Amino acid sequence: MSPDKPKPEEASKNPPTPPANPTAGESVTPPASKKQAPSPDKAEATDMPTANTPDPANGNPQENPNAAAEPKAKQPAAKAGAAKPPGKAAKAGDAKPAGAAAKKAKPPALEDKPFAEFIEQDYIPALKTALAEKGIEDLEISWGKQKVTLPGFTSDENWAQVKGDWLDGSRHFRVYFPTEEIKGPRAFSCFERVSQPSTLEPFLIDERKIDLDGLVFYVVQRLTAQKWVTRN
């Protein structure tokens, strides 16, 4: 037996002293926390909650990594009836047929015809019909242009006039249009058993609208007042 080795009895009485614990009396960081703990030399953002973490809604994204991104401004909703941007294709059914947009041209009013055409085609036939209904059946009616001669007056120019004669030429009426316009100056006269009238009367001077019906009605009304018609 080597003199350097202790005897078995001594080894049992004096057990060997274990090596000193270098971390004895110190706090030990668990291995898992070492991965999340920030380094004291460099500031790093972590997902560990702390009491000093700023509110992400109020932070600056450039300075605080935990700050929430600033919400994008909402665009206002398009109002109903707002104009559509140009360039969009029209929906089916939007286009109107070409014929629907163009209105039918109205035929010109009778009173807008040329004077001679109106007198011959419309006024004289209407007068004949209206007076025949009042009992004047032998009426001869025509129109022409000549000077008007009254006691103390003779027109300088020929006047267009519609001439009506009946009862074998014993009764007469005249409707005068000095300017050959139905809406221009007008006059009326009626006379019996003489060749020329003695007076000129105004003809529809208070009427704003001059049309075929009014021109016919006034002659019938005036002859009725004269008691030259037999039917009412």
C-alpha positions in Angstrom: 0.0 0.0 0.0 1.2 3.4 -1.0 2.0 5.7 1.9 0.3 8.7 0.0 -3.1 7.2 0.0 -5.2 7.4 3.2 -6.3 4.4 4.9 -9.8 3.2 4.5 -10.7 4.0 8.1 -9.5 7.6 7.8 -11.3 8.1 4.5 -14.6 7.2 6.0 -14.0 9.4 9.0 -12.9 12.4 6.8 -15.0 12.5 3.6 -13.6 14.5 0.7 -14.8 18.1 0.5 -16.8 18.8 -2.7 -15.6 21.5 -5.1 -16.9 25.0 -4.4 -20.1 26.2 -6.2 -19.1 29.3 -8.2 -22.7 30.5 -8.3 -23.5 29.8 -4.7 -25.4 32.7 -3.1 -26.2 34.3 -6.5 -29.5 34.4 -8.4 -29.5 32.1 -11.4 -31.3 33.1 -14.6 -33.3 30.2 -16.1 -32.0 29.2 -19.6 -35.4 30.1 -21.2 -35.4 33.7 -19.9 -31.9 34.3 -21.2 -33.2 34.2 -24.8 -35.8 36.9 -24.0 -33.8 39.1 -21.7 -32.4 42.2 -23.5 -28.8 42.7 -23.6 -27.5 45.4 -21.4 -25.3 46.7 -24.2 -28.0 47.1 -26.9 -31.6 48.2 -26.7 -33.9 45.7 -28.5 -37.6 45.5 -28.8 -39.2 42.4 -27.4 -42.7 41.0 -27.1 -42.4 40.8 -23.3 -45.0 43.0 -21.6 -43.5 45.6 -19.3 -44.9 48.4 -17.2 -43.1 51.0 -19.2 -44.3 49.9 -22.7 -46.0 52.9 -24.3 -49.6 52.7 -25.7 -49.2 51.4 -29.3 -52.0 53.7 -30.4 -50.2 56.8 -29.2 -46.6 56.0 -30.1 -44.5 57.1 -33.0 -43.7 54.2 -35.3 -40.3 55.6 -36.0 -39.3 55.8 -32.3 -41.4 53.0 -30.8 -41.5 49.7 -32.7 -44.6 48.7 -30.7 -46.5 51.7 -31.9 -49.5 51.0 -34.1 -49.5 52.1 -37.7 -51.5 55.3 -38.3 -54.9 54.4 -39.7 -55.6 55.4 -43.3 -58.1 58.2 -43.9 -61.5 56.9 -45.1 -62.6 58.1 -48.4 -66.1 59.6 -48.4 -68.8 57.4 -49.8 -70.2 58.4 -53.2 -73.5 60.3 -52.8 -76.5 59.0 -54.5 -77.1 60.7 -57.9 -73.5 61.8 -58.2 -72.2 62.1 -61.7 -70.5 59.1 -63.0 -66.9 59.5 -64.1 -66.5 59.7 -67.9 -65.3 56.8 -69.8 -67.6 54.2 -68.3 -69.6 52.2 -70.7 -73.3 52.9 -70.7 -75.5 50.1 -69.3 -77.8 48.2 -71.5 -81.1 50.0 -72.0 -79.6 53.4 -71.2 -79.3 54.5 -74.9 -82.5 55.9 -76.3 -83.5 55.1 -79.8 -82.8 57.9 -82.3 -86.4 58.3 -83.2 -87.6 58.7 -79.6 -85.5 61.8 -79.0 -86.7 63.6 -82.0 -90.2 64.9 -81.5 -92.6 64.9 -84.4 -92.6 68.2 -86.1 -96.0 69.9 -85.5 -97.8 71.0 -88.7 -97.9 74.8 -89.0 -101.0 76.5 -87.7 -103.6 77.5 -90.2 -103.1 81.2 -89.3 -99.4 80.9 -90.2 -100.1 80.1 -93.8 -99.5 82.8 -96.5 -102.4 85.3 -96.4 -104.0 84.4 -99.8 -103.7 80.6 -99.1 -105.4 81.0 -95.7 -108.2 83.2 -97.1 -109.0 80.8 -100.0 -108.5 77.4 -98.3 -109.7 78.1 -94.8 -111.5 81.4 -94.1 -113.9 81.5 -97.0 -115.1 77.9 -96.7 -115.5 78.3 -92.9 -117.6 81.5 -93.4 -119.8 79.8 -95.9 -120.5 76.8 -93.6 -121.2 79.0 -90.5 -123.5 81.4 -92.4 -125.4 78.5 -94.1 -126.1 77.1 -90.6 -127.7 80.5 -89.8 -130.0 80.4 -92.9 -127.9 82.3 -95.4 -127.9 79.8 -98.2 -127.4 81.9 -101.3 -124.2 83.6 -100.1 -121.7 84.5 -102.8 -118.3 85.1 -101.2 -114.9 86.1 -102.7 -111.9 88.1 -101.9 -109.8 90.7 -103.8 -107.9 94.0 -103.4 -109.3 97.4 -104.2 -109.6 100.8 -102.8 -112.1 101.5 -100.0 -114.5 104.4 -100.7 -116.6 105.9 -97.9 -118.4 109.2 -97.6 -115.5 111.6 -97.0 -112.8 108.9 -97.2 -110.9 107.0 -99.9 -108.0 104.7 -99.1 -104.7 105.6 -100.8 -103.9 101.9 -101.5 -105.8 98.8 -102.3 -107.0 96.9 -99.3 -107.5 93.1 -99.3 -111.1 92.4 -98.5 -113.4 89.4 -98.2 -116.7 90.3 -99.8 -120.0 88.6 -99.0 -123.3 89.2 -101.0 -126.7 87.5 -100.8 -130.4 88.1 -101.4 -129.8 88.9 -105.0 -127.0 91.3 -104.1 -129.2 93.4 -101.8 -127.2 92.7 -98.6 -123.4 92.9 -98.3 -120.6 92.6 -95.7 -116.9 93.3 -96.0 -113.9 92.2 -93.9 -110.9 94.3 -94.6 -107.2 93.4 -94.2 -105.2 96.6 -95.3 -101.8 95.0 -94.8 -102.8 91.5 -96.0 -102.1 90.1 -92.5 -104.8 88.5 -90.4 -103.0 89.7 -87.3 -102.5 93.2 -88.7 -105.1 96.1 -88.9 -108.7 94.8 -89.6 -112.0 96.5 -90.2 -115.6 95.4 -91.0 -118.6 97.0 -92.7 -122.1 95.9 -93.7 -124.6 97.7 -95.9 -127.9 97.2 -97.8 -129.2 98.3 -101.2 -126.3 100.6 -101.9 -123.0 100.0 -103.7 -120.7 101.1 -100.9 -120.6 101.1 -97.1 -121.1 104.2 -95.1 -118.9 103.3 -92.1 -116.0 101.2 -91.1 -116.1 99.3 -87.8 -113.3 97.9 -85.7 -112.9 94.1 -86.1 -111.6 92.1 -83.2 -109.5 94.9 -81.8 -109.7 93.6 -78.2 -108.7 90.0 -79.0 -105.1 89.0 -78.2 -105.4 85.8 -80.1 -106.5 86.0 -83.7 -107.4 82.7 -85.2 -109.8 81.2 -87.7 -112.6 80.6 -85.2 -112.5 84.2 -84.0 -112.6 85.6 -87.5 -115.6 83.5 -88.4 -117.4 84.1 -85.1 -117.3 87.9 -85.3 -118.9 88.0 -88.8 -121.7 85.7 -87.6 -122.2 87.7 -84.4 -122.3 91.0 -86.3 -124.9 89.8 -88.9 -127.0 88.3 -86.1 -127.0 91.7 -84.3 -128.1 93.2 -87.6 -130.9 90.7 -87.7 -129.9 89.5 -91.1 -129.8 85.8 -90.2 -133.0 83.8 -89.8 -131.7 81.1 -87.3 -130.3 81.5 -83.9 
